[in-house]
């Protein structure tokens, strides 16, 4: 038996990171939130699939940082998840 901790096979998840692995998230000087949080809050209130929302967040983050940062997600979803 492996000593690694594994999520149950029925579990679904999406983990969102503010930046790609090996990079550092950029701080914003234009408000109380960093760039990722700004983009995330912009789209979280719109009813849509979480994968579609994260695509919009990534596009917004890339746009507002002039392509210096993009978010990264890791997901295991076997059905649509709406927020």
Long-range contacts (C-beta under 8 A, 24 or more apart in sequence): 7-76, 11-76, 12-76, 12-77, 12-78, 12-79, 12-81, 13-75, 13-76, 13-77, 14-50, 14-51, 14-54, 14-73, 14-74, 14-75, 14-76, 14-77, 14-81, 15-73, 15-74, 15-75, 16-40, 16-54, 16-57, 16-71, 16-72, 16-73, 17-71, 17-72, 17-73, 17-74, 18-69, 18-71, 19-69, 19-70, 19-71, 19-72, 20-69, 20-70, 20-72, 21-72, 23-69, 25-69, 26-65, 26-68, 26-69, 35-61, 35-64, 35-65, 35-69, 36-61, 36-69, 36-71, 38-64, 39-64, 39-71, 44-83, 47-82, 47-83, 48-82, 48-83, 49-80, 49-81, 49-82, 50-77, 50-81, 50-82, 50-83, 51-75, 51-77, 51-81, 53-83
